[in-house]
Amino acid sequence: MTDEQEIPEIVENVTEELPTQQEEKTELENHLKRLQAEFENYKKRVVREKEEIAQRGNASFMIKLLELVDELELALVHIKGKKDEHTKGIEMFYANLISLLKNEGIEEMKNVEKFDPYKHEAIRHEDSNKPEGTITSVLKKGYYYKGVVLRHAMVSVSKGIVSSAIANKATGDKK
């Protein structure tokens, strides 16, 4: 066979293999695109996980700072009415700490009357003239960190309205 006779045979072979080669090329391109998309998603997930870890670390530190806030609030209650330099210093320190916490995304839970187990921790139940499930007092304030509950508020919750007949019976009074 001469070179001229081999050329049509080669062209025929190439023509037969061309669709197969193009299918393989398309498959490889699609596979590459999927891998690129997976890698981009992986990078985004890693960044998101790092941010979550940092936020958890911040939240842990913020909880410790909230204990300091509680102690400062207790100190402010005890020195109420005094107008000396120490009192002013404590008040300024407290105000600066609250401002710092707000700037970091810490928000105090606002007064809510109805008990919510996702936001409150019931420390005790007590008789009251309020409907059942109503918060009667806040024993320890609750806080949010960037919109998520950081520390549940510790509260007292009403058992419900106690009728006078039941109250009299409980105390042993007879009419």
C-alpha positions as CSV (number, residue, x, y, z in Angstrom):
1,M,0.0,0.0,0.0
2,T,1.1,3.4,-0.8
3,D,0.7,6.5,1.2
4,E,-2.0,7.7,-1.1
5,Q,-4.0,4.6,-0.5
6,E,-3.7,4.9,3.3
7,I,-5.0,8.4,3.4
8,P,-8.7,7.5,2.7
9,E,-8.5,4.7,5.2
10,I,-7.1,7.1,7.8
11,V,-9.7,9.7,7.0
12,E,-12.4,7.1,7.4
13,N,-11.0,5.9,10.8
14,V,-10.8,9.5,12.0
15,T,-14.3,10.2,10.8
16,E,-15.6,7.1,12.7
17,E,-13.7,8.1,15.9
18,L,-14.7,11.8,15.8
19,P,-18.1,11.4,17.4
20,T,-16.7,9.2,20.1
21,Q,-13.9,11.7,20.8
22,Q,-16.4,14.6,20.9
23,E,-18.6,12.7,23.4
24,E,-15.6,12.0,25.6
25,K,-14.5,15.7,25.3
26,T,-18.1,16.8,26.3
27,E,-18.1,14.3,29.2
28,L,-14.7,15.6,30.4
29,E,-15.8,19.2,30.2
30,N,-19.0,18.5,32.2
31,H,-16.9,16.6,34.8
32,L,-14.5,19.5,35.0
33,K,-17.4,22.0,35.5
34,R,-18.9,19.8,38.3
35,L,-15.5,19.6,40.0
36,Q,-15.1,23.4,39.8
37,A,-18.6,23.9,41.2
38,E,-17.9,21.4,44.0
39,F,-14.6,23.2,44.8
40,E,-16.3,26.6,44.9
41,N,-19.0,25.2,47.3
42,Y,-16.3,23.7,49.4
43,K,-14.5,27.0,49.7
44,K,-17.7,28.8,50.7
45,R,-18.5,26.1,53.2
46,V,-15.0,26.3,54.8
47,V,-15.4,30.1,55.1
48,R,-18.9,29.7,56.7
49,E,-17.6,27.1,59.1
50,K,-14.7,29.3,60.2
51,E,-17.1,32.2,60.8
52,E,-19.4,29.9,62.9
53,I,-16.4,28.7,64.9
54,A,-15.3,32.3,65.5
55,Q,-18.9,33.3,66.5
56,R,-19.1,30.4,69.0
57,G,-15.8,31.5,70.5
58,N,-17.1,35.1,70.8
59,A,-20.4,33.8,72.3
60,S,-18.5,31.9,74.9
61,F,-16.5,35.0,75.9
62,M,-19.6,37.2,75.8
63,I,-21.3,34.8,78.3
64,K,-18.4,35.4,80.7
65,L,-18.7,39.1,80.2
66,L,-22.5,38.9,81.0
67,E,-21.6,37.5,84.4
68,L,-19.6,40.6,85.0
69,V,-22.5,42.8,83.9
70,D,-24.7,40.9,86.4
71,E,-22.3,41.7,89.2
72,L,-22.0,45.3,88.2
73,E,-25.8,45.7,88.2
74,L,-25.9,44.2,91.7
75,A,-23.2,46.6,92.8
76,L,-25.2,49.5,91.3
77,V,-28.3,48.5,93.2
78,H,-26.4,48.4,96.5
79,I,-24.7,51.8,96.0
80,K,-27.9,53.5,94.7
81,G,-28.3,57.0,96.1
82,K,-24.6,57.5,96.8
83,K,-22.9,60.2,94.8
84,D,-19.2,59.8,95.3
85,E,-16.3,59.3,92.9
86,H,-16.4,55.5,93.2
87,T,-20.1,55.3,92.4
88,K,-19.5,57.5,89.3
89,G,-16.6,55.3,88.3
90,I,-18.7,52.1,88.6
91,E,-21.6,53.7,86.6
92,M,-19.2,54.8,83.8
93,F,-17.5,51.4,83.7
94,Y,-21.0,49.7,83.5
95,A,-22.1,52.1,80.7
96,N,-19.0,51.5,78.7
97,L,-19.3,47.7,79.1
98,I,-23.0,47.8,78.0
99,S,-22.0,50.0,75.0
100,L,-19.2,47.6,74.0
101,L,-21.6,44.6,74.2
102,K,-24.2,46.3,72.0
103,N,-21.5,47.1,69.4
104,E,-20.6,43.4,69.4
105,G,-24.2,42.3,68.7
106,I,-25.4,41.6,72.3
107,E,-29.0,42.7,73.0
108,E,-30.9,42.4,76.2
109,M,-34.2,40.5,76.0
110,K,-37.0,43.0,76.4
111,N,-39.6,42.4,79.1
112,V,-42.0,39.8,77.9
113,E,-45.0,38.8,80.0
114,K,-45.6,35.3,78.5
115,F,-43.2,32.4,79.3
116,D,-41.4,31.1,76.2
117,P,-39.3,28.0,76.8
118,Y,-37.0,29.0,73.8
119,K,-36.1,32.2,75.6
120,H,-36.7,31.6,79.3
121,E,-35.7,29.2,81.9
122,A,-38.3,28.8,84.6
123,I,-36.6,28.7,88.0
124,R,-39.7,28.6,90.1
125,H,-43.5,28.6,89.8
126,E,-45.5,30.7,92.2
127,D,-49.1,31.5,93.0
128,S,-50.2,34.9,91.8
129,N,-53.1,36.9,90.5
130,K,-51.8,36.6,87.0
131,P,-52.8,34.0,84.4
132,E,-50.9,30.7,84.2
133,G,-47.6,30.9,82.2
134,T,-47.2,34.6,82.9
135,I,-43.7,35.8,84.0
136,T,-44.0,37.2,87.5
137,S,-40.3,38.3,87.9
138,V,-37.0,38.1,86.0
139,L,-34.3,36.7,88.3
140,K,-31.5,36.9,85.7
141,K,-31.7,38.8,82.4
142,G,-31.5,37.0,79.1
143,Y,-29.5,38.2,76.1
144,Y,-29.3,37.7,72.3
145,Y,-26.1,37.5,70.3
146,K,-26.7,38.6,66.7
147,G,-30.4,37.7,67.0
148,V,-29.8,34.2,68.6
149,V,-30.5,33.5,72.2
150,L,-27.1,33.7,74.0
151,R,-28.3,33.3,77.5
152,H,-31.9,32.3,78.6
153,A,-33.6,34.6,81.0
154,M,-34.2,33.0,84.4
155,V,-37.7,33.8,85.5
156,S,-40.5,33.0,87.9
157,V,-43.7,31.9,86.3
158,S,-47.2,32.1,87.6
159,K,-49.1,28.9,88.4
160,G,-52.3,30.8,87.6
161,I,-55.0,32.8,89.3
162,V,-55.8,31.3,92.6
163,S,-59.5,31.6,93.5
164,S,-60.4,32.9,97.0
165,A,-62.2,29.6,97.9
166,I,-59.1,27.6,97.1
167,A,-56.8,30.1,98.9
168,N,-59.1,29.9,102.0
169,K,-59.2,26.1,101.9
170,A,-55.4,26.0,101.6
171,T,-54.9,28.4,104.6
172,G,-57.5,26.5,106.7
173,D,-60.0,29.4,106.9
174,K,-63.7,28.5,107.0
175,K,-66.6,30.8,106.4
